[in-house]
C-alpha cells in the first residue's frame, strides 16, 4: 500500500499571562481541519510527548492533558492563573496526522490550525471543572498553513487570542510529509538497474510503460523528494543556528544509490503527465543531459518503470521517517534554542509580510531652512511598495484615501506568500486591514550642534559613568561586536492624559508586549491626580521618575550581563504627550536623549487649542479655566501669557529636544495637515 500522511507537530512551550482580566482555571485546546470543504477529514492527534513535568504545585494543576476522539482535539492540563506576567511552562509536543489516501498529493488545500482558550471560575474543582471547561471557550486564534508549506515547515507560532484575553502562547509548528505504512524498505535498496534506457526501436514499448504507470504514485515520489530535501536543509540550518551538531554522515552516504533517481524522476514525471493528459497526441520525450548517450540519438529518454517508482517511494519514505525522528530527538534536547531561533526568524519575516499594507512616499516641505542635503532620506531596510512625491499643500485626507483604495485593489490581485504560516487575524480578510502610509519629508533643514542644542553634551552619559557595564573607552565598547549573552535594555514609558490613571494605556502596553515580551515597561504614576497643574512641574516629575526607573533596571542588568545598549521609548495619551515633551526638555534628561528609540503619540494636542471650532469643547475648557483655575488648560489655550511668543506651548515648540533620527508615530492627531512640520521642529 503506497499511502502517505501529513504530520503536523505543535510544540507548546509557555503560556504567558500578559493581562487577563479574570483569575481562574484556563486550558488550551487544539484541533486542525482542511480549509477546502472537499477534504472532509479532520486531523487526529496521534502522539503526545510531555518533555518535562510542569513546574507548578499540585494545587495549581488539575488532571492531565486529554484527547477527545469525537472532536479529534487535544486539550492541555488545566492550570490556574492568579497574577499578571505569570508564566506556565507546558513543554508538550502534539502530533496531528492527516491521511492522504483519497486525496491528491501534494495537497491543494490549506490546513487551518485552531487554538481555543477555555476558562472556568477559580472556585470550581474536580469533575465540575472539567465539564465547565468543555463548554466555556472564551477566545479563538486561528492560523492557516498553505499547501506549499505542507511539504515541510518549521515556524514560530505566537498565539495572542484577543485584547480581552491578552496572553502570549509560545508555540512552534513543525510539518513534514511521511509514509503512512509502518513497513518500509531499507535505505539504499534502489539501484540503477531499475531504470531502462530507451532507444528509438524500444520507444513505443517504453511509452506504454510510462502511460500505464500510476501517475499519483509518481507525483507522490516527487513530493517525497521535495519533503526530504526540505527537511534535510532545515536540519542543517537548525544545527548551525543552535550550534548543536547533527551527525548525518551515514545518512547522506546512503543517499548515493538513488542520485540517479533524483535526476531522472523529473523527466519521467513530465513524460507521464503529458501522456496522461494528452493520450491522443505524439509526445515530446524529455532527455537527460548526458553527452555519451545524447550523441547516439537525440530521441533517447529515461523512462521509469512502475517497480522503480514503487521502490523509490519505499526508499524515500524510509528516509523521511529517519530524518523526522532525528528532528524530534534534536528538538527534545534543544527545545529552547530551537524556539529562540524560530522566533528570531519569525520577527524578521514579519517585516516583509506586513510591508504589503504599507505605502511609502516623500513629501515636499516648503520651509525657510530648506537644504538640499535632505533629498537622500531613505529607508534601505524596507521594501517600498509605492513611492510617490506630493506637496504638503495637497489635501492629506483625500490623498490618503485615494492611495489606500488603489493599494487595496493591488492587494486583491496579489498572491500572498504561500510558504509561511499565516495568521488569520491578518490573512482572514486582508482587504479589511488598514493601509499604513509612511511619509518622509524631503528638503528638511539640516540641524547643527549649537549652544541651544541638547546634543552638545552627547557624551555626557559616559562621563557620568552611567553605563557601569562598560569600560573606560565607552565608544569602542559600543561599536564592538556584542557577546552572545548581551542584549539591549529596552524601556517603554507609558504616560496617561488629563485626570487619567496609570493603567489607562494597559491595552497599548499589552500589544507592545506581544511584539517584544522582554521589554521593561513603566506605567507612569508621577502625575496621577496631579494633571491640573503646570506642565513644567509635571514634566519634571516624569523626568525624575523615568531616570529612577532606568537606573534601577541598569543596575539589575549589569549584575547579570554586560549592558550593550539602552533603547528608551515613550507612549503618551492626550496631554501626556505634552508632559513627555516637557520632560525631554529637562536638563536632567540630557544624558539619556541619545538612547531615545521610539515615540508613539495618541490623540496628542501638540499645537494646543488656539483655533478650536467646537463650541461645546470650548465651553468645557472655559469652565475648567474659570471655575477650577486649571493651569495646564491655560497653557493649552495659549492664555497663560499675554504675549503669544512667551506662552508655554509656543516656547516648547522652539525647543529641539529630540534626535533627528528618532521616529515619531502619530495616532489620531487633529493637526494632521502639519504633522510633518511638527516632526521637523520637535522630532
N, C-alpha and C positions, 0 to 999 in steps of 0.2 A: 504494500500500500504506500503510494507516494503522496502523503499528506503533509501539509505544513501548518504551522500555527504562529500566531503573533503573540510574543510575550512582552508585556509592559510591566516593568517593576517600578514601584513607587517607594522611595525611602523617606520616611517622616522622621526628621531629626529632632525638631524642637517646636514646642508651642509657646510663643512669647506673647504674654498679655500686655498690649500697649495701654489700652484704656477701656476695658469692658465696663459697662455701666452697672452691672449687677454681679454680685458674688454668687457662687453656685457650683453645681456639678456640670462639667462640659465633656463633650465627646466629639470626635471627628469620624465622619462616615464617608466612605469612598465607594464609587461604582463607575463603570465605564459602559459606553454603548457606541454603536456605529452611528455616524451622522446621517448617512443615507438610509432612508426607510426600507430600501430593498434588503439591507443587511439587518435582519430581524434579531439575530442572536446578540446576547449580552456577553460582555467579558466576565469570566468567572474567576474568583480567587483560587489559585492553585497552590500557592506556597506562602507561608508567613514565617519570617525569621526574626526573632527578638534578639537584637545584638547584645543588649545588656539590660539588666533589671533597672526599672525606673528608680531614681534616687529620692523617692518620696517615702514618708512614713506610711504605715498601714492605714492610718486614719484618713489619709488624703487620696487613697486609691481604692477602688472597689471593683471586684470582679476581674475578668481578663478580657482580652480582645475577642471579638466574635465574628463569625462568618454567617451571613444569612443566605442559605441556599435558595430560598424563594426569590429574593431580590438580587442574588448574586452580588452582594455588597460586603464590605469589610468595615468593622467599627473598632476603634481603639478602646483601650480601657477608659472608663470614666475617671476624670480627675477633677479635683476641687480647686477653684480659683478664689483667692482671698484678697489679693492686693495687686496694684498696678506694677508693671515691669517684672512680673513673676514669670519664671521660666519653668517649663515642664519638658524634660528630655524624654522623648518617647523611644527613639532609636529602634525603629521597626521597619522591616522591608517586606512589602506585599507584592506578590507577582500575580498579575491577571493574564489569562490566556484567551485568545480568540481563535477558534478553529476556522481554517480557510478551506475546508474540504469542498464546499459547494460554491466558493467564490473565486473571482479572478485573482491571480497573483502576478504582479503586485496589486494590492487593493486600490480601487479607485475612490474609496470612501475614506473620509477622515474619521478619527475616533474622538469622542467627547469624554473628557475626564472631569468628573463631578466631585467636588468636596462639599460636604454639608457640616454645619456646626449645630450640634444638638445641645440643649440646655435643660437643666432641671433645678428646682429650688434647692437651696443648701440644706433644707430641713428634711428632704426625702432620703431614704436609705433602703438597702436591700432590694427585694424584688420590685417594690414600688418604684424605686429609682430607675431600674432597667425598663420597666414598662412606660414610665413617663418619658424617658429619653427617646424611645422608639417613635413617639408621636409628637416630638417637640423640636422640629427643625426650625431654627431661627434665622439662618443665613446660608447662602449658597454662593460658591465661586466655581466657575467652570473654565476649562481650558480646552483648546482644540489642537489635536495632533494631526497635522496634514498628512496626506497619503505618502508623500516622499519621505517624511520623517519616520514612517513605519519600517523602513529598511534599516534604520539604525540611528539612534539619537541618545545623547547624554546631556541633560539640560537641568539647570536650576529652575525651581518652580515655587516662587513665593506666593503663598495663599493669604489674601488680605480680608476676604469677606466684604464687609461694608463699613460705612462710617459709624453706624450704631453698634457694631461689634468689631472694634478696632483691635485686631490681633495680627500677628505675623507667624505663619507656619512655615518653617524652613523645610522644604522638601526638594527632592531631586527625582527626575524621571529618566529611566533607562529602558531602551527599546531595542529589540532585535527580532529578526525573522528566524525561526527554528523549525526543525523537522519534528513532526508530531509523533511518529512511530518511535517506540522505545528501542527497537533493534536497529543498529547501524553497522554498516561495513567498516572495516578498519581503514584508517587513513593510509593512503598510498596504494590502494588496491587497483587503481586505474592505471592503465598502461597505454602506450601508443598503438598497440595492436587493436584497440577499439575504434580506430579511425581507418577509413578506406580512402585511397587516393583514386578518384575517378578519372578515366581517360575519355576521349571522345567516343570510343566504342562502347564503354560501360555507362555513359552519361544517362541514358534513359532509365537504366536499372537503378542508379543512384537517386535520380529524381523521384522515382517511385517510392523508394525508402523514405526520402525526406517528406513527401506529401502524406505518407501514411503515419509518420511519426506523431506522437502525442504532442501537439503544439503547446498545450497547457503545461506539460511537464518540462518542455524546453524553456518556456518562459519562467517557470519556477526555478530552474537551474540558473538562469541568468540573474534572477532576483537574489538567489543564494550567493552568487558570486559578488554582487554589489554589497550584500549584507556582510559577507565575510571580510571583504576589503575595508568596509567602513568600520567594522568592529576592531579589526587589526590596527587600523590607523588611530582610532580613538584610544586603544590601549597604549599605543606608543606615546600619544600626546599626554595622557594622564600620567604615565610613568615619568615623563620628562618634567611635567609641571609640579608633581608632588615629590620629585627627587627620590622615588622609590622604584628600584629596578624590577622589571618583569622579564623572566627568562623564557623567551620564545624561540630559542635557537633550534631546538629539536623539531618544533612545530614547523618552522619555516623551511628546514631542510626536507621535511616530508612533503612539502608543497611542490617539490621539483617534479614529481611524477605527473602532475596534471597541469604543468605550464602550457603544454600544447593545447590542452582543453580550453584554457583561458583565451588563447589566441584564435582558436578555430570556432568557438561557440558562437561568436557574433555573426560570422559568415553563415553558419548553419541556421541561425535564428532568422536572418534576413531571407534566406532561401525558403525556409519552411513557411514563413509568414506570407511571402509572395505567392507561393504555391497554394497556400490555404485560402488566400483572399481572391486570387485570380486563376482558378484551375484551368480556364479555357484558353489562356494565353501562354505564349512561349516565354519562359522565364530567363532573366539575366542572372547567371550564376556568379556570386561574389567570389573573388580569388584571394588567396593568401599570398602575401609578398614574399616569395621565395624564388631567388634568381635561378636556381638549378631547375626547379620544376617548371617555372614560368617560361624558360627558354624552350622547353619541349612542346608546350601547347598553351595558347592563350585561353583555352576553354577549360583548363583543369580547375577543379574545385574540391574542397574538403567537405565531405558530407558526413554528418554524424549519424550513426545507426541508433536505433532505439535502445539497444543494450548499452551503448556508450553513454547516452543521456541518462539512463536509469542508474548506471554505475556512478556517473558524476553526481547525481542527486544524493546518493548514499554517502559519497566521499565528502561532499560539501556540507551535508547535514551533520556528519560526524565532526567536521572541523568547526562548524558554528557552535555545536554543543560544547566542544572542548574550550573554545575561546570564551564562550558565555560563562562557563563555570570558572575559568580563570579570572574573569572580571568580577564575578560575585565574591570570590575569595579575596581578591585585591580590595574590593570596596569594603568588605567587612573589616579588614585590617587597617584601612586608611580612610575610614568614613568621613572624618572631619576634614582632612586635607582635600579629599575629592569634592566635598561640599564647598569649601572655600574657593577652589579652582573654578568650579562651575558657576559659582556666584559672581566671581570677577568677570568671567566671560559673559554672563548674562547682563551685567551692568554695562559692559562695552557695547554689546549688541543692541541694547535698548535705545541708545542714542541714535543709531542709524534707523531703527524701526520707528521711533517717534518723529523722526525728521519728515516722515510722509505728510504729517499735518502741520508742517512749519513752512512759512514763506518768508524769504529774506529779501530785503530791499535796502536801498540807500535813499536818504532824504537830504535834499539841499537845504541848508540853513543859512539864510542871509543874516550876517552878524557883522558888527563893526570891527571884530577881531579876526575876520576870515583869513585863513592861512592855507596855502596850497599844500602844506605838509600833512594835512589830514586826509588827502584823497585816497590813500592806500589802506585805509582801515579795512580789515577783513577778518574773517574767522576761518583759518585754514583747516581746522579740525572738524568742520561740519559741512556736510554735503548741501549745497544750495539748490533747492528745487526751482525757485524762481528768483530772479534778481532784476529789479526794475529801479528806475530813478524817477522820483517825483519831487515836486516842490512843496515846501511847508504850507504854502497858501492854499493848496487843494483841500477840499472838504474831506477830512480824515475819515469820518464815519461812512460816507458814501463810497469813498475809495476802498476802504477795508471790506465793506460788504460785497462790492463788486468783485474784488480779488478773491475773497473767500469763496464766493459762488463758483467762479471759474476754476478754482483749485479743487473744489468738491467734485466738479464734473470730471476733472482729470483723475481723481481718486477712484471714481466709479468705474473707470476703464483700466485701472491699474491692477496688475496681478501681484497679489501680496506674496511675500517671501514664503514659499511652501516647504521650507526646510527646518524652521524653528517652531518651538512651542508658542501658540498664540493665545493670549489672554482674551477671553470672551467679553470682558468689560470694554476692551478696545475693539476687537475684531467682530464682536457680535453684531454690531450695526455701525460700521466705521463712518458712514456719512452723517451720523448724528454727533460726532465728536467735534469740538470747536477747532477752528483753524487759528493757529498762533502766527501772528505777523510780527516778525522781528525787523525793526528798522534801525539802521545805523546812520548817524549823522556824518556827512562829509563836509570838508572845509571847516571843521571845528577849530577854534582857536588853540594854539599851542601854548601850554602853560609853562611858565618858568619858575624857578625857585627864587622867591624874593623874601624880604623880611616879613611880609604878610602871609607867607605860605606856611602851612602847618607841616610841610615836609622838609623844612630847613634843618630839622633835627632828626632826620630819618634814621640815624644810627644811635639815637639816644637810648633805645631799648637795650642795646648791647652794653653800652657804658654803664647802665644801671645794674647790669648783671641779672636781669630778669630771667634769662634762659639759663638756669643753673645746670642744665644738662649739657651745655656747650662748653668748649674750652675757650681760651683767650682769643683765638682767631675765629671770631664768630662767622665771618663771611665764608671762610674756607670750609667750615663745618656745614654750613647751609648748602653750599654747592656740591659738597662731596656726596658720593653715592650713599644712600641710606642703608643701614643694616636691614636684614630681612625682618627683624622684630620691631623696627621703628615704624611708627605711623604718626601722622599729624594729629594734634589735638584740635578737634572740631567743636566749636561752641556756638550755639544759636540762642539768641536772647529774644524773648517774646514780650512785647510791651503793649499793654491794654490801652483803651481810649478813655474818654471823659466819663467819670464816675464808674469806671469799669472794675472788673475783678481779674486777678492774676490768671484765672483759668479760662478767660474769655476766648483765648486762641488755642484751646486744647485740641480742637479738630484739625487746625492747621499744623500744630505740633505733631499730631498722630500721623498725618500724611507725610511729614518730613521724616519721621522715624521709620516709616515703611520703606523709604528710599535708602536711608542711612541709619540703621539701628544703633550704630556705635557712637552717634553724636551725643555730646553733652549739652543739655538744654537748661536755660534759666527762664522760668516764668516770673517776670519781674513783679515784686511786691513793694518796691521802694515808694511808689506813688499811689498805692491803693488807698482810697478815701482821702487823697490829697491832690486831686486833679483840678481843683478850683483856684489854685494859687498862680504864682508867676512861673512861666516856662523856664526861666533861668534856674530857679530853685529845683524844679522837677528834673531838669537836665543834669544838675549837679548830683542829685540823689541817685539818679540812674547810673551816672558815670562811676560813682563810688561803689555801687552795688555790683556793676559789671567787673570792675577791677578786682574787687574782693573775690568774686566767684572765679575769675580766670586764674588768679594767683593760687587759689586753693587747688584747682584742677591741675595746674602746672606742677605744684609740689607733689601731688599724688602720682602724676605721670612720670616725673623724674625719678621717683623711687623704684619704679618697676621697669622702666625702659628709657632709652635715650630719646629726648623730645626733639623731633626733627623740625616741626613747623607748627604754627598756630593758624587756624582759619576761623575768623570771628565773623559771624553773620547776625543780622538783625531782622526781625519781623515786627512791624508796627501796624496798629489799627487806629484809625481816626486820629485824634491829637497825639496818640502815642508816637506817630511819625515825627511830629514837631519836637517831642521830647527827645527822640533819638538823635535828630539833627542837632539839637541844642547840646546834648551830652557829648557828641563827637566834636563839638567846638570847645569843650573844656580843656584847659591846659593839661590836666592830669591824664587825659586820654591820648595825648600826642604820641607817647611811645608805642601805643597799640594800633595806631592808624595804619601802619604798614601791613598789618595782618587782617585788614578788612577783606571779606571774601564775597558776601552776597547781602543785598538789602532788598527785602520784599515789603512794599508799601501797599496796604489795603485801605481803600477809602480815606486817603490822607488829604487833609486840607492844606496842602503845601503852600498855596498862594493866598490863604485866608479867604474872607468873605466880604471883600470890599464892594463888589458889584453883584451881590446875590439878588436874584429877581423873585425868589419865593417869599411872598408876604407872610405866610404862616411861619416859615422858618425864621424870618427876620423878627417876627413878634416874640418868638421864644428867646432869641438872642437878646432882645431888648429887655425882657423880664429878668434874665439872668444877670445882665449888667446893672440894672437899676435896683432890683429888689435884693439880690444876693451879693452884688459887688464882685462878681467873678472876674478876677484879673486876667485869666487866660482868654476869656471871651473878648475883653477889651483888646488884647493883643491880636486875636484872630480877625477882628473887625477894624484894625488899624486906628483905634481910638485911644490907645494908650499914650499918645503924644500928639500935640497939635501939629507938629511938623512931620509930614508923611515920611520923610527920609530919616527921621530919628525913631520911627516905630520899630518894634521888636522884629516883626517879620521882614520888614524891608532891610534891616541891617543883617538879619540872618541870611538873607539871600545874597548878600555881598560876600559872605564868608565861603571860601573854597576849602572845605574841611574833609573832602573825600578824594581818594586817589582817582585819577582819570580812567584807570583800568578797572575800577570797582563796579561791577554790574548792579544795576538798579532795576527792579521789576515792579511796575505799577499795576495794581488791580483796582478797578472801579475808581479811577481818578477823574474828578469832574473837570479838571483843566487839561483834558486830553490833547487839545489842539496845540498846547505849548509844553507838552511833557518833554519833548526833545530839548527845548530851550532850558527847562529846569534841570534836565540831566547834565547839560553842558555847564550850567552855572553852579550846580550843587552836587554834582556827581551822579 
